[in-house]
Amino acid sequence: MKPYSLKYLLFLLLCTNCAVNYGQLNYAGKISSDLKEVSGMEAIPNSDSFWMINDSGNDPKVFEVTAKGKIYKTLYIQGKNRDWEDLTKDAEGNLYVGDFGNNANSRKNQTIYKLAATDLASKKSIDPEKIKFSFPDQKKFPPKKKKRHFDVESFFHHNGYLYLFTKSRTKSDYGRTNLYKIPATTGKHKAEFISTFNTCSDLDCWVTSAAMSPNGKKVVLLSHNAVWQFTDFKGDNFFSGTVKKYDLGHTSQKESICFKDDKTVYISDEESHGSGRNLYSFQLD
């Protein structure tokens, strides 16, 4: 290739990169094509990597993914991927897979799979513990359209409990999320209602993922174009205290958020209309 041709090619590549606008997000890498519908992720302790899962209709697999988005390891989970929506971990490194997506609000089998830290480190196929739950305030399956607040896409572990954040399927009330908790133990539990928060009323305000900082002082909720941060809350009513909204300046099908440290979160989005399937970082105040 002639020198001027190489320079021209480099110029085109630089212009292409400059044209991409991720708003306030810092692009970290392109996620592997095996994770086109990445719906949950969690940072791996003492590592730069992440655990990731796919949405419904995909195989029941958990992937270890590098900070650049490349798959390093794949684990098979002995269960079904009816609608896997989020991941979280506890202080011991055990991983929890939320099979609780409920678009039609008609499910009676919402389940969380607990994967032991020792199994994550040593096995390729894991037989998980099962944590099942139901909402005591849901009487019909599905309920009337104006009461469809029982879809779940977000949760995290804290002090022996799993905290669930619902996603509203009610028109003009899309930004409503109800906070519940259940014990992080095998069995079937009735979810305990704590409180409600409203982001806004638009579809882009749907809550799609949640996370708590390592020091337990921050909680974040993710939507397609924003992050809500909660601090100075009382007990486990995370919606009390101070709320700050971060407009990301970028809209995509963002489905996953997790903390890397107390001020840094990582965010991923699904592939949609030829874009997405990216890993980003974002700095909180």
Backbone bond lengths (Angstrom), bond angles and torsions (degrees), N, CA, C in turn:
res aa  C-N    CA-C-N  psi(-1)  N-CA   C-N-CA  omega(-1)  CA-C   N-CA-C  phi
1 M - - - 1.470 - - 1.530 109.23 -
2 K 1.338 116.40 136.24 1.458 120.76 179.06 1.518 110.51 -69.58
3 P 1.354 119.08 150.30 1.458 123.06 -177.45 1.511 113.21 -54.35
4 Y 1.357 116.48 -43.32 1.462 117.34 -177.10 1.524 111.49 -66.82
5 S 1.348 117.37 -28.78 1.460 120.96 178.25 1.527 110.67 -68.47
6 L 1.320 116.89 -40.48 1.457 120.92 178.34 1.529 110.64 -64.03
7 K 1.335 117.36 -43.08 1.453 120.98 178.33 1.521 111.14 -61.69
8 Y 1.328 115.90 -39.98 1.465 120.34 -179.67 1.522 110.72 -64.84
9 L 1.351 116.14 -40.99 1.461 120.65 178.93 1.522 111.00 -63.63
10 L 1.329 116.17 -43.51 1.463 120.18 178.07 1.518 111.16 -62.59
11 F 1.329 116.51 -38.57 1.464 120.76 178.37 1.528 110.44 -61.95
12 L 1.345 117.02 -43.49 1.461 120.98 179.11 1.518 111.45 -62.71
13 L 1.330 116.70 -42.08 1.455 120.75 179.89 1.517 110.86 -63.73
14 L 1.320 117.33 -43.05 1.462 121.19 179.03 1.516 110.95 -64.12
15 C 1.312 117.35 -40.55 1.460 120.65 179.44 1.516 110.95 -66.15
16 T 1.335 116.37 -37.83 1.463 120.17 178.47 1.510 110.56 -62.92
17 N 1.341 117.60 -44.40 1.457 121.30 179.71 1.519 111.29 -65.66
18 C 1.358 116.37 -38.07 1.454 119.98 -179.17 1.513 111.75 -67.16
19 A 1.363 116.19 -27.92 1.457 120.41 -176.42 1.523 112.32 -74.42
20 V 1.320 116.44 -19.89 1.462 119.91 -179.06 1.519 109.41 -78.81
21 N 1.321 115.70 125.13 1.466 120.69 -178.30 1.520 109.15 -117.41
22 Y 1.315 116.31 113.99 1.457 120.85 178.66 1.528 111.41 -104.50
23 G 1.316 117.32 19.51 1.456 120.88 177.45 1.519 111.52 61.45
24 Q 1.335 115.88 -126.70 1.467 121.37 -178.79 1.528 112.52 -85.55
25 L 1.315 117.14 -2.75 1.457 121.38 -176.94 1.523 111.46 -84.85
26 N 1.325 116.34 147.84 1.459 122.50 173.60 1.520 108.74 -101.95
27 Y 1.315 116.09 117.85 1.463 121.02 -179.32 1.524 109.92 -66.71
28 A 1.348 116.35 128.66 1.467 120.73 -179.45 1.520 112.60 -107.41
29 G 1.342 117.56 -33.74 1.455 119.72 -179.35 1.510 112.51 170.17
30 K 1.333 115.35 167.15 1.465 122.80 176.32 1.528 108.50 -92.67
31 I 1.329 116.01 125.63 1.461 121.02 -178.62 1.524 109.81 -76.50
32 S 1.322 116.79 145.16 1.458 122.86 -178.74 1.531 111.70 -51.75
33 S 1.328 116.47 146.42 1.469 122.08 -178.85 1.530 112.37 -65.00
34 D 1.331 118.26 -15.15 1.462 120.62 174.76 1.524 111.69 -71.70
35 L 1.324 116.83 -8.06 1.457 122.55 -179.52 1.532 110.75 -121.75
36 K 1.324 115.69 49.06 1.462 120.48 -179.15 1.524 111.93 -64.06
37 E 1.335 116.11 -29.00 1.462 120.22 -178.96 1.531 110.54 -115.51
38 V 1.326 116.00 46.56 1.461 120.16 -178.69 1.527 108.81 -59.00
39 S 1.333 115.53 123.14 1.465 120.47 -172.94 1.523 113.28 -121.42
40 G 1.319 117.11 -5.84 1.455 119.99 179.65 1.513 110.02 -162.78
41 M 1.340 115.94 146.44 1.456 119.48 175.55 1.526 109.28 -151.59
42 E 1.313 114.77 157.70 1.455 122.03 179.96 1.512 108.35 -148.92
43 A 1.327 116.49 137.88 1.456 121.02 178.25 1.523 110.36 -68.28
44 I 1.317 117.24 141.07 1.459 122.42 178.25 1.527 108.63 -90.49
45 P 1.326 118.28 127.77 1.468 120.80 -178.42 1.526 112.23 -57.05
46 N 1.337 116.01 141.52 1.471 123.12 176.96 1.528 112.49 55.71
47 S 1.343 115.65 37.26 1.458 120.81 -178.04 1.522 108.87 -153.22
48 D 1.332 115.79 160.00 1.460 120.48 173.08 1.527 111.68 -91.19
49 S 1.329 117.34 0.37 1.456 122.03 -174.21 1.528 112.42 -94.63
50 F 1.345 114.61 175.47 1.461 122.31 -178.67 1.529 109.51 -134.90
51 W 1.331 115.02 153.09 1.458 120.92 164.59 1.527 107.00 -90.00
52 M 1.337 117.64 140.19 1.464 121.82 177.99 1.519 110.67 -139.41
53 I 1.336 115.49 153.55 1.465 121.95 176.82 1.528 109.42 -134.32
54 N 1.343 114.80 161.38 1.454 122.26 173.19 1.524 111.01 -98.82
55 D 1.313 114.81 163.20 1.462 123.76 179.01 1.531 110.88 -75.42
56 S 1.338 116.06 -173.05 1.466 123.09 -177.79 1.528 111.81 -59.05
57 G 1.337 115.51 152.64 1.452 120.93 179.43 1.510 113.97 86.50
58 N 1.328 117.17 -3.61 1.458 121.66 178.85 1.530 110.60 -105.69
59 D 1.316 116.18 168.93 1.460 120.76 -179.78 1.531 110.69 -66.47
60 P 1.346 117.03 151.89 1.475 120.63 178.22 1.518 111.62 -76.84
61 K 1.323 116.19 76.20 1.452 122.19 -175.97 1.522 110.60 -127.15
62 V 1.321 114.83 147.09 1.459 122.14 171.78 1.518 107.26 -115.52
63 F 1.328 116.19 133.16 1.462 121.33 -175.19 1.528 110.37 -112.69
64 E 1.326 116.20 136.45 1.451 120.20 167.33 1.519 106.99 -91.12
65 V 1.336 116.18 124.60 1.459 121.61 -171.53 1.527 109.11 -125.71
66 T 1.312 116.81 137.87 1.459 121.03 -179.39 1.531 110.45 -73.82
67 A 1.325 115.66 170.68 1.470 121.49 179.60 1.522 112.03 -67.02
68 K 1.334 117.90 -9.86 1.465 122.56 176.29 1.528 111.51 -101.01
69 G 1.352 116.85 0.22 1.455 119.77 176.09 1.514 115.51 95.52
70 K 1.320 117.89 6.53 1.466 121.23 -177.77 1.534 110.81 -92.05
71 I 1.326 116.74 138.40 1.460 121.06 179.64 1.525 110.07 -74.07
72 Y 1.333 115.82 127.59 1.456 122.31 179.66 1.524 111.06 -103.56
73 K 1.347 116.38 -34.64 1.465 120.64 -177.02 1.518 109.23 -153.11
74 T 1.342 116.68 147.07 1.461 122.34 178.44 1.520 109.68 -125.40
75 L 1.336 116.48 129.62 1.454 122.38 178.40 1.524 109.73 -115.71
76 Y 1.332 116.13 136.24 1.470 121.13 177.14 1.523 109.05 -94.26
77 I 1.339 116.75 131.56 1.459 122.52 -179.61 1.524 109.41 -105.21
78 Q 1.316 116.82 127.38 1.459 121.58 -178.62 1.536 109.69 -77.87
79 G 1.309 115.34 78.82 1.459 123.63 -179.14 1.510 107.93 -171.88
80 K 1.320 117.50 -176.37 1.459 122.07 -179.07 1.525 110.90 -107.70
81 N 1.304 115.02 145.72 1.454 120.92 172.99 1.530 107.58 -98.42
82 R 1.332 115.35 79.01 1.463 118.91 176.94 1.520 109.46 -71.80
83 D 1.302 116.67 -48.13 1.463 121.26 174.83 1.525 109.38 -164.84
84 W 1.339 115.07 77.25 1.463 120.47 179.38 1.531 108.79 -72.93
85 E 1.333 116.07 129.34 1.460 119.32 -171.67 1.532 115.75 -126.73
86 D 1.326 119.22 -23.18 1.461 118.11 -177.89 1.524 110.18 -159.16
87 L 1.325 114.82 163.98 1.464 123.09 177.95 1.519 109.34 -128.55
88 T 1.330 115.95 150.07 1.455 120.74 168.98 1.521 108.25 -151.48
89 K 1.327 116.45 169.01 1.458 120.91 178.48 1.516 108.79 -136.23
90 D 1.345 116.29 162.43 1.455 120.62 174.44 1.528 109.73 -107.24
91 A 1.314 116.63 -178.00 1.464 121.27 -174.79 1.527 112.58 -65.07
92 E 1.339 117.23 -22.62 1.470 120.91 -179.90 1.525 112.39 -87.42
93 G 1.327 117.46 -3.67 1.458 120.28 -179.63 1.509 114.45 90.88
94 N 1.358 117.61 3.48 1.462 119.95 173.74 1.521 108.92 -67.68
95 L 1.320 116.47 144.10 1.457 121.82 -176.31 1.528 109.64 -109.68
96 Y 1.327 115.85 143.34 1.469 122.05 179.95 1.522 108.76 -122.60
97 V 1.342 115.73 127.70 1.465 122.90 179.66 1.521 108.58 -107.37
98 G 1.328 116.92 121.01 1.462 120.96 -177.39 1.514 112.49 -90.27
99 D 1.346 116.18 100.70 1.471 121.32 173.70 1.526 106.91 -94.74
100 F 1.331 115.15 72.54 1.464 118.52 -172.93 1.527 113.33 -136.99
101 G 1.339 116.59 12.77 1.461 118.77 172.92 1.523 109.99 -58.96
102 N 1.327 116.60 137.36 1.467 119.98 -169.75 1.531 109.17 -151.45
103 N 1.345 115.15 61.34 1.462 120.49 -173.58 1.525 112.97 -53.64
104 A 1.319 116.90 -42.23 1.469 120.90 -176.83 1.524 112.78 -88.08
105 N 1.322 117.49 -3.12 1.475 122.25 -178.45 1.523 111.73 60.55
106 S 1.344 116.29 32.11 1.467 120.16 -176.12 1.525 113.64 -115.73
107 R 1.335 118.19 -0.91 1.464 120.57 -176.29 1.523 112.30 -76.46
108 K 1.319 114.03 142.39 1.465 121.58 173.19 1.526 111.25 -119.65
109 N 1.335 115.86 8.36 1.477 120.21 -174.01 1.524 111.50 -125.93
110 Q 1.323 118.12 33.89 1.463 120.09 179.22 1.530 109.77 -64.27
111 T 1.321 115.96 131.12 1.461 122.32 -169.30 1.524 110.63 -137.27
112 I 1.307 115.66 146.81 1.462 121.96 171.81 1.526 107.41 -119.91
113 Y 1.317 116.63 126.09 1.458 121.90 178.97 1.526 109.47 -93.50
114 K 1.327 116.42 127.86 1.461 121.12 176.14 1.523 109.17 -101.85
115 L 1.343 115.82 123.32 1.459 122.32 -179.27 1.519 108.29 -109.61
116 A 1.315 116.30 117.99 1.461 121.17 -176.76 1.526 111.07 -64.99
117 A 1.315 116.31 141.34 1.462 121.32 -179.46 1.522 111.47 -57.69
118 T 1.334 116.98 -38.54 1.468 120.15 179.54 1.520 111.47 -64.97
119 D 1.348 117.31 -36.17 1.464 121.04 177.74 1.529 111.20 -69.79
120 L 1.318 116.55 -38.44 1.461 120.35 178.47 1.527 111.07 -60.32
121 A 1.329 114.93 -34.19 1.462 119.76 -177.30 1.518 113.65 -82.27
122 S 1.348 117.36 -25.16 1.464 118.46 -168.54 1.525 115.70 -123.66
123 K 1.320 119.05 -12.80 1.463 120.53 -173.88 1.522 111.89 -117.94
124 K 1.344 114.73 154.85 1.462 121.06 174.38 1.518 111.87 -100.05
125 S 1.338 116.15 -20.92 1.463 122.07 177.02 1.520 107.79 -129.77
126 I 1.338 116.73 125.04 1.459 121.16 -171.81 1.527 110.75 -118.41
127 D 1.323 115.45 129.73 1.463 122.27 172.73 1.530 106.94 -93.60
128 P 1.324 119.10 105.05 1.460 120.48 -170.91 1.519 113.47 -85.99
129 E 1.328 115.46 160.68 1.457 120.65 165.45 1.520 107.82 -75.71
130 K 1.346 115.96 153.70 1.464 119.50 -177.57 1.521 110.58 -119.84
131 I 1.313 114.44 128.18 1.463 121.94 176.67 1.524 107.00 -115.02
132 K 1.310 116.87 114.68 1.465 121.44 -178.23 1.528 109.44 -107.98
133 F 1.321 115.86 153.18 1.462 118.79 -179.17 1.518 110.55 -152.55
134 S 1.318 114.80 162.82 1.458 121.97 174.50 1.516 108.13 -143.56
135 F 1.328 115.79 163.19 1.457 121.69 179.23 1.528 109.26 -100.64
136 P 1.331 118.47 117.83 1.467 120.31 -177.56 1.521 113.42 -63.92
137 D 1.340 117.48 -22.23 1.462 119.87 -179.75 1.528 113.07 -90.82
138 Q 1.343 118.03 2.81 1.461 119.36 173.77 1.525 108.85 -97.00
139 K 1.317 116.07 118.05 1.469 121.44 -175.62 1.520 112.31 -105.11
140 K 1.343 117.40 -24.68 1.458 120.82 -177.98 1.529 109.53 -125.73
141 F 1.358 114.94 151.68 1.467 121.64 -176.63 1.530 109.51 -131.44
142 P 1.306 119.60 95.10 1.469 126.68 1.02 1.528 111.65 -85.28
143 P 1.321 117.45 161.95 1.466 120.53 173.00 1.524 110.04 -78.28
144 K 1.316 116.49 177.89 1.459 120.36 175.50 1.530 109.35 -60.03
145 K 1.337 115.81 154.20 1.466 120.60 -174.66 1.520 112.75 -55.86
146 K 1.319 117.83 -34.84 1.458 120.50 -177.98 1.527 112.95 -76.99
147 K 1.346 116.73 -2.73 1.464 120.30 179.86 1.527 112.37 -123.10
148 R 1.318 116.86 23.46 1.465 120.06 -177.70 1.528 110.69 -88.88
149 H 1.327 113.98 80.83 1.462 121.92 -177.97 1.526 111.51 -120.19
150 F 1.346 118.34 29.30 1.466 120.71 -171.95 1.526 113.71 -118.63
151 D 1.326 116.42 13.11 1.459 119.57 168.16 1.532 107.39 -74.74
152 V 1.330 117.39 147.31 1.470 120.98 179.35 1.526 108.43 -132.61
153 E 1.328 116.51 131.10 1.464 120.72 174.61 1.520 112.11 -130.60
154 S 1.340 117.09 0.25 1.465 119.02 -169.40 1.525 111.16 -142.11
155 F 1.342 115.41 139.62 1.461 119.67 173.05 1.522 110.15 -165.35
156 F 1.349 115.05 165.99 1.461 120.75 169.63 1.524 109.12 -153.76
157 H 1.322 115.09 165.17 1.461 122.44 -179.32 1.517 109.17 -99.52
158 H 1.354 115.95 140.13 1.460 119.97 176.04 1.525 109.07 -158.28
159 N 1.317 116.21 122.44 1.471 122.95 173.76 1.533 113.22 51.06
160 G 1.316 116.35 46.24 1.461 120.66 174.83 1.513 115.31 84.42
161 Y 1.332 117.47 3.92 1.466 121.24 179.52 1.522 110.40 -124.66
162 L 1.327 114.93 155.70 1.452 122.08 171.25 1.520 107.40 -107.46
163 Y 1.323 115.56 125.87 1.463 121.66 -177.52 1.529 108.72 -103.04
164 L 1.322 115.80 121.84 1.457 123.31 -174.78 1.522 110.21 -105.12
165 F 1.334 115.66 136.96 1.462 121.67 178.02 1.528 107.61 -119.30
166 T 1.323 117.13 118.17 1.452 119.64 -176.03 1.525 111.41 -80.71
167 K 1.332 114.21 161.94 1.465 123.18 177.89 1.521 107.74 -119.43
168 S 1.310 116.85 121.23 1.463 121.16 -176.24 1.521 111.13 -74.92
169 R 1.328 115.90 137.41 1.455 123.33 174.30 1.519 111.02 -111.72
170 T 1.324 116.50 18.54 1.457 122.39 -178.14 1.526 110.22 -98.54
171 K 1.316 116.28 124.85 1.460 121.38 -179.43 1.523 110.44 -57.88
172 S 1.320 116.21 139.80 1.469 125.76 -178.71 1.525 112.52 71.61
173 D 1.340 117.16 3.07 1.462 121.18 178.16 1.527 110.21 -134.96
174 Y 1.333 116.38 30.71 1.454 121.76 -173.47 1.524 113.14 -65.23
175 G 1.323 117.15 -26.26 1.455 120.03 -176.79 1.513 114.72 -85.27
176 R 1.300 118.08 2.63 1.466 121.08 -179.34 1.526 110.69 -78.53
177 T 1.322 116.18 132.00 1.459 120.79 172.64 1.519 109.13 -133.04
178 N 1.322 116.08 130.40 1.463 122.54 177.11 1.525 108.98 -99.79
179 L 1.313 116.33 137.67 1.458 123.02 -179.73 1.523 109.87 -101.69
180 Y 1.330 116.57 125.20 1.462 123.77 177.07 1.531 108.37 -128.05
181 K 1.329 115.74 166.77 1.462 119.55 171.99 1.518 110.14 -140.05
182 I 1.341 114.70 152.01 1.461 122.28 174.41 1.529 107.96 -139.40
183 P 1.326 118.46 154.27 1.471 119.74 175.18 1.528 110.31 -64.44
184 A 1.324 116.42 143.31 1.465 121.35 179.16 1.524 110.02 -85.93
185 T 1.327 115.75 53.36 1.466 121.93 -176.76 1.523 110.37 -131.59
186 T 1.327 115.39 151.90 1.460 121.06 179.28 1.528 110.66 -58.20
187 G 1.328 115.54 140.83 1.459 120.82 178.92 1.508 110.71 134.04
188 K 1.335 115.41 -169.95 1.462 121.26 177.97 1.515 108.90 -116.42
189 H 1.323 116.13 128.19 1.457 121.01 -171.84 1.530 111.33 -125.05
190 K 1.316 115.35 151.19 1.453 122.48 169.48 1.525 107.34 -90.47
191 A 1.326 116.38 121.96 1.454 119.98 -178.97 1.529 110.39 -68.13
192 E 1.324 116.06 136.05 1.462 121.79 179.73 1.525 109.93 -96.55
193 F 1.320 116.78 120.27 1.463 121.94 179.75 1.531 110.32 -71.08
194 I 1.350 116.26 137.70 1.466 121.10 178.61 1.522 111.43 -114.66
195 S 1.335 117.88 -57.29 1.462 120.01 -178.24 1.526 110.36 -167.02
196 T 1.345 115.65 179.84 1.467 123.22 -177.35 1.520 109.99 -130.23
197 F 1.327 115.69 145.62 1.454 121.55 174.43 1.519 108.58 -135.48
198 N 1.339 117.11 144.54 1.458 122.01 177.15 1.526 109.72 -117.93
199 T 1.320 116.11 121.74 1.461 120.91 176.65 1.532 109.05 -77.64
200 C 1.334 117.24 -64.95 1.467 123.89 171.71 1.522 106.15 -163.60
201 S 1.314 119.22 -165.26 1.465 120.43 -173.67 1.522 113.46 -106.88
202 D 1.337 118.76 -2.41 1.459 121.80 -175.04 1.525 112.31 -87.76
203 L 1.339 115.72 161.80 1.459 120.81 178.04 1.525 112.14 -60.05
204 D 1.335 116.81 -35.05 1.464 120.09 -179.55 1.520 112.28 -67.73
205 C 1.339 117.76 -8.45 1.465 121.61 -179.62 1.523 112.63 -93.54
206 W 1.332 117.22 -0.37 1.456 120.21 175.83 1.523 110.47 -51.77
207 V 1.315 116.76 135.15 1.469 121.49 175.54 1.523 108.44 -84.39
208 T 1.337 116.64 120.31 1.459 121.30 -173.60 1.527 114.11 -114.65
209 S 1.340 117.80 -11.51 1.459 119.93 177.82 1.522 108.81 -166.24
210 A 1.339 115.47 160.06 1.466 121.16 -179.21 1.520 109.12 -145.67
211 A 1.327 115.90 156.76 1.463 120.32 178.10 1.520 109.93 -158.37
212 M 1.341 115.26 156.75 1.465 122.08 174.71 1.521 108.74 -119.46
213 S 1.329 116.62 140.85 1.458 121.52 -179.54 1.530 110.57 -66.73
214 P 1.331 118.00 155.74 1.467 121.20 -179.98 1.527 113.87 -55.46
215 N 1.340 117.60 -33.48 1.466 119.58 179.93 1.528 113.36 -84.74
216 G 1.340 117.04 -0.48 1.455 121.33 176.40 1.509 115.09 74.53
217 K 1.343 118.09 11.80 1.462 120.80 -174.91 1.521 113.77 -102.08
218 K 1.326 117.32 -7.94 1.459 120.96 -179.96 1.522 110.24 -132.17
219 V 1.316 115.40 140.52 1.460 122.68 171.23 1.519 107.04 -124.27
220 V 1.325 116.89 137.06 1.455 120.60 177.37 1.522 110.55 -125.31
221 L 1.323 115.17 144.10 1.453 123.64 171.29 1.521 108.31 -116.52
222 L 1.328 116.74 144.07 1.457 122.45 -177.80 1.521 110.58 -114.02
223 S 1.332 116.20 141.16 1.462 121.81 167.50 1.521 107.62 -125.98
224 H 1.326 117.69 -171.44 1.460 120.66 -178.41 1.522 113.02 -67.53
225 N 1.332 117.42 -20.90 1.464 118.37 -176.63 1.527 114.69 -141.14
226 A 1.334 117.98 11.43 1.462 119.25 -176.36 1.526 111.37 -154.50
227 V 1.328 114.10 162.37 1.470 122.52 172.03 1.523 107.40 -126.17
228 W 1.320 116.26 132.87 1.464 121.68 173.49 1.526 108.15 -105.67
229 Q 1.316 116.65 128.59 1.462 122.44 179.78 1.530 109.93 -111.34
230 F 1.330 115.42 133.40 1.466 122.18 179.36 1.530 108.46 -117.99
231 T 1.328 115.99 128.43 1.458 121.74 178.08 1.526 109.44 -136.36
232 D 1.329 116.25 168.57 1.474 122.54 176.84 1.525 112.28 56.73
233 F 1.338 116.61 31.14 1.467 120.09 179.75 1.520 110.08 -79.55
234 K 1.314 114.95 161.56 1.457 122.05 -178.74 1.531 109.55 -102.97
235 G 1.337 116.32 122.04 1.455 120.04 179.88 1.515 110.93 59.02
236 D 1.341 116.17 -132.24 1.460 119.44 178.37 1.526 112.90 -107.41
237 N 1.327 116.94 18.39 1.456 119.62 168.67 1.527 106.90 -86.28
238 F 1.333 115.38 82.37 1.459 120.76 -172.02 1.521 113.49 -66.83
239 F 1.328 117.00 -16.07 1.454 120.13 179.41 1.526 112.47 -84.70
240 S 1.315 117.75 -4.50 1.458 121.01 173.86 1.521 108.52 -84.11
241 G 1.314 117.40 167.12 1.460 120.03 178.22 1.514 112.38 89.60
242 T 1.339 116.03 -143.11 1.461 122.54 -172.34 1.524 110.95 -102.03
243 V 1.335 115.69 133.64 1.468 121.58 179.22 1.520 109.32 -117.12
244 K 1.325 116.43 134.09 1.459 121.08 174.30 1.516 109.53 -132.14
245 K 1.334 115.46 131.74 1.462 120.51 177.85 1.523 109.95 -101.61
246 Y 1.346 115.80 131.86 1.456 122.07 173.56 1.534 108.43 -107.01
247 D 1.309 117.83 113.59 1.459 121.06 171.76 1.521 108.03 -78.74
248 L 1.315 116.20 121.28 1.459 120.09 -174.16 1.524 113.40 -79.78
249 G 1.330 116.84 -15.92 1.459 119.31 -178.55 1.511 112.75 68.71
250 H 1.318 116.79 22.31 1.469 121.90 -176.20 1.525 108.00 -157.08
251 T 1.323 116.58 126.79 1.466 121.33 -179.39 1.521 110.19 -113.71
252 S 1.314 116.06 127.27 1.464 122.50 174.98 1.521 106.93 -159.62
253 Q 1.316 116.89 179.31 1.463 120.40 -179.00 1.527 109.74 -82.66
254 K 1.321 114.43 70.00 1.461 120.46 -180.00 1.521 109.31 -75.02
255 E 1.348 116.30 128.00 1.453 121.14 -173.46 1.524 113.43 -126.01
256 S 1.332 117.96 -8.66 1.467 119.03 -171.13 1.519 111.23 -142.91
257 I 1.346 114.82 139.11 1.464 120.87 173.78 1.519 108.81 -144.55
258 C 1.328 116.97 142.74 1.465 121.11 174.45 1.521 108.50 -152.53
259 F 1.314 115.79 157.18 1.466 121.63 177.16 1.520 110.20 -87.09
260 K 1.333 115.45 138.53 1.462 121.36 170.06 1.518 109.77 -98.47
261 D 1.340 115.95 -35.42 1.458 123.18 170.02 1.523 106.16 -149.49
262 D 1.320 117.79 -172.16 1.461 120.02 -172.06 1.528 114.08 -69.31
263 K 1.327 117.62 -13.58 1.462 120.28 -179.50 1.524 113.80 -121.41
264 T 1.331 117.17 -7.70 1.464 120.99 -175.23 1.518 111.03 -116.89
265 V 1.327 116.02 125.70 1.454 120.47 173.28 1.523 109.14 -113.96
266 Y 1.327 115.40 152.13 1.454 121.78 171.23 1.523 108.34 -112.56
267 I 1.313 115.45 143.41 1.462 123.63 -175.56 1.520 108.56 -131.69
268 S 1.326 117.01 142.63 1.466 120.46 174.78 1.516 109.48 -131.18
269 D 1.322 115.83 156.56 1.462 120.22 176.45 1.522 110.59 -130.08
270 E 1.331 114.86 155.23 1.454 121.03 176.98 1.528 109.98 -76.42
271 E 1.325 115.37 158.58 1.462 119.99 173.45 1.523 108.90 -75.91
272 S 1.330 116.81 129.19 1.458 121.28 -178.98 1.519 109.21 -151.09
273 H 1.336 115.89 125.93 1.465 121.76 178.25 1.528 112.31 53.87
274 G 1.327 115.19 39.84 1.455 119.95 174.66 1.509 115.90 82.35
275 S 1.323 118.46 3.55 1.459 120.93 177.68 1.516 109.78 -130.92
276 G 1.315 116.79 176.20 1.458 120.54 -178.72 1.511 112.16 88.65
277 R 1.342 116.37 -158.69 1.464 123.97 -172.76 1.523 109.83 60.04
278 N 1.339 114.32 40.31 1.458 120.50 -179.26 1.522 111.11 -114.06
279 L 1.317 114.72 157.93 1.457 122.56 173.51 1.523 107.65 -113.37
280 Y 1.342 116.03 130.23 1.451 121.54 -177.60 1.530 109.60 -127.76
281 S 1.327 115.67 158.95 1.457 120.97 168.28 1.522 108.48 -118.39
282 F 1.343 115.12 156.63 1.464 120.64 -179.01 1.510 108.77 -149.58
283 Q 1.322 116.21 136.64 1.452 121.57 -177.88 1.532 110.84 -98.34
284 L 1.335 116.27 127.68 1.455 121.93 174.50 1.522 109.82 -91.97
285 D 1.315 117.08 160.06 1.460 120.47 176.01 1.519 110.04 -67.39
